[in-house]
Amino acid sequence: MVARYRGGDDSDSEYHDADRQPLTPDEVIDHTVRSDGFLYCADELTYKVTAGLVVGFAIYGPHLSHFAHLTSYEKLLSAFGTPDRVREEGGAYGDFTGYGLYYWGARKHVKWDASGNRAILINVGDFEGNAGP
């Protein structure tokens, strides 16, 4: 529905449809909750919507300050427990960048940045890999 978005820290957000007609935030949200996809919020939370229901959410950015005391991979494991699956992650050139930890019972994924020694993403709910193989 949204074909164009303009906004930023010093300006109000604007949404337009494919015909360049302005959309109100209520129209954007109404369409989002009636469809499938992701609702990305300016406060760095993302909601996954399926058939009009929120089936997952992702936390990143400043919201992860709650976990700032987890400054090593070992501390992360101590706080979150043993994951059901650990996947090494790499950058564009195949270099090691961190881990993806999956907790199937909680339907949770934690992404660990090895160079920054911090969690950079936590998603919970119906995301690929969260429910097991």
N, C-alpha and C positions, 0 to 999 in steps of 0.2 A: 504494500500500500504506500509506504513512504518511498518516494523516488529521489528526494533530495532533502538534505538536512543542513542547516547552518546554525552554528552556535559557538560558544566559547565562554571563557571566564568573564569577559567584559561585555557580553551581549546576550540578549534573550534568544532562546532557541526558536527556530522556525522550521516547520515541516511542510512539505509540498508533495502532492500526488504526481502521477505521471503526466498529467495535463498542466502541471505547474500551479494548480489551485492550492491555496493554503489549507492546511489541516490544523485543527485545534489539538492540543495535547490529549484532551478527552477522546477525540476520534482516533488518535494513534493508539492510545491504551485500549480502547474498546475493540479495535481491530486485532490488536496483539493478543488479547485474552480470548478471542474467539478463534484463533488460528494456532498453528504450530510454529515454533521458532524460539527465538531468544529475545528477551527484553533487556537491553543494556541500559543501565541507569548511570547518571552522571556521578553518583556517589560510589561508583566502582563495586556495584553488586550486579550480578546478572541472573536473571530468572529464566529457566527453561520451561516453555509452555507447550503442552500437548493437548489438543482437543479442548482448549480453553481452561485447562487446569495447570497450575504450577506443579511440575513434577521434579524440579531440582533447582538448585541455586549455586552460584559460584561466588566466592569471597576472594578478593585480591586487593592490592593497594594498601591504603592506610588502615583498612579494617583488620589487616593481619598484625597490627601492632600488639594486639592481645597475646600473640605468640612470639614476641620479640625476645623473650628470655630463652627461647630454644635456639641457642647459638652453635649447636653442633648436631650432626646427624644422630649421634648417640642420645642426646637429650630429646630429640624429636621422637625417636623410637621409645624412649622411656615414657614420654607423655602420651603418645598415641597407641603404643603397643606394637606387637609384631604384625606386620601386614600380611595379607593373604598372597599378595604378589608384589614384587619389586621389579621395576623396569628401569634399566640404565637409559638415560637420555643424552642425546648428543646435539651439538650445534650444526651449523651449515657444512662444516668441513669434517664432520664425524668425531670431533673432539668431545670428550665427556663433559657434560654440564650439570648433571645432577641425577636425581631419582624421581620416578613416579611410584608412589606407594598406594596400593589399593586395599581397601578394607571392605570385603564383600558383605559381611553381615550388616555393617552400618551404611553400605552403599556410599562409600566415601573415597575420594582420591585426594592425596596431598602431594603437591609438587615441591621438591626440595632443590634449591639452588646451591650447588656445591661450592661455587666460587664466592658467593655472598654469605654462605652458612645461614640460610634462612628459608622458611617456607614462603613460596611466592604465589601459591594458589591452593585453595581448598574448595572442592566441589562436592556436593552432597545430593544424592537422589539419582534420577534416571539419566545418567551420562554413560557413554560407552566405557566398558571396563569395570564399572562400579558394582555390577551384580555377579561378577565371576565369568568364567569362560563360557 
